């Protein structure tokens, strides 16, 4: 069976290789892989910056943004052949920590979790894969062409869940939202903001390509001329930062409304230094009762939230987010960014 694999820690080792076809366990679904999305984490793994192979294996099958069709399912599992499914990425650690023991493995506290296609578990970039029935989520058949957006949507579903939980510490009725970054995470964050009836603003630096139109067609406002202009005269109640750019991370903290919430979803690169008035920033955060939270990965409930959000969205708009589809054997093209890329998908079956 053909799969996209890598030697973790070795740049240039990404290749399509032959691997054994998986044998499903008693409670596993046997799934024909249809597509995987490519994201920054996949590129970091391909560059040798991250990733861990399963114990006893040299190579890791990558791919965590999955889409597949069930070939076979255990009786009583709730799944049937032909169902479109995605696989949950993270698994609880074996100890487990307190969060994992309560089913909140996305909030693992000791770092011993495992992740499909990232950390010690093979991913979904293979023509056939298996997944435990408890870690699979059914996708509306209408979303079959855009199913690789499901995992990124879970990230923002969790972000919104966390924002609303933090806001619930007191009266909370946000009106204006600023999303920094118009990549897949930022655009999906904006989608969920629009679905909540909020005044959504998206900041990115490009002036051409699909992003401005995608934002406009959501009914949101697109900005490309800096954070201060995006904020305008009314500071946002909620900021979702989806770039990881140090200047924008700090700017988001400094340019939100009183009792504002900043949710950081972008992962910054280490070693970049930015001059900031730390005392003034701390003063504003404290005196305004602001909250700064980080959010990564997603729990089972967030997958269900994301599935509902995608099912409510305009299918044509979602289809425009998947800007390129590349066959498995041409994977190099998928890992070579283009200016007009939004989400690139690798198709797994001809």
Secondary structure as GFF3:
##gff-version 3
##sequence-region A 1 350
A	DSSP	beta_strand	2	6	.	.	.	ID=ss1
A	DSSP	beta_strand	15	18	.	.	.	ID=ss2
A	DSSP	beta_strand	28	38	.	.	.	ID=ss3
A	DSSP	alpha_helix	40	46	.	.	.	ID=ss4
A	DSSP	beta_strand	60	61	.	.	.	ID=ss5
A	DSSP	beta_strand	65	72	.	.	.	ID=ss6
A	DSSP	beta_strand	84	87	.	.	.	ID=ss7
A	DSSP	beta_strand	90	91	.	.	.	ID=ss8
A	DSSP	alpha_helix	98	101	.	.	.	ID=ss9
A	DSSP	three_ten_helix	105	107	.	.	.	ID=ss10
A	DSSP	beta_strand	114	116	.	.	.	ID=ss11
A	DSSP	beta_strand	120	121	.	.	.	ID=ss12
A	DSSP	beta_strand	128	132	.	.	.	ID=ss13
A	DSSP	three_ten_helix	133	135	.	.	.	ID=ss14
A	DSSP	beta_strand	136	139	.	.	.	ID=ss15
A	DSSP	three_ten_helix	141	146	.	.	.	ID=ss16
A	DSSP	alpha_helix	149	167	.	.	.	ID=ss17
A	DSSP	beta_strand	176	180	.	.	.	ID=ss18
A	DSSP	alpha_helix	184	195	.	.	.	ID=ss19
A	DSSP	beta_strand	199	203	.	.	.	ID=ss20
A	DSSP	alpha_helix	211	218	.	.	.	ID=ss21
A	DSSP	beta_strand	221	223	.	.	.	ID=ss22
A	DSSP	alpha_helix	227	231	.	.	.	ID=ss23
A	DSSP	beta_strand	236	241	.	.	.	ID=ss24
A	DSSP	alpha_helix	246	254	.	.	.	ID=ss25
A	DSSP	beta_strand	256	264	.	.	.	ID=ss26
A	DSSP	alpha_helix	278	287	.	.	.	ID=ss27
A	DSSP	beta_strand	291	294	.	.	.	ID=ss28
A	DSSP	alpha_helix	300	312	.	.	.	ID=ss29
A	DSSP	alpha_helix	315	321	.	.	.	ID=ss30
A	DSSP	beta_strand	322	327	.	.	.	ID=ss31
A	DSSP	three_ten_helix	328	330	.	.	.	ID=ss32
A	DSSP	alpha_helix	331	334	.	.	.	ID=ss33
A	DSSP	beta_strand	343	347	.	.	.	ID=ss34
###
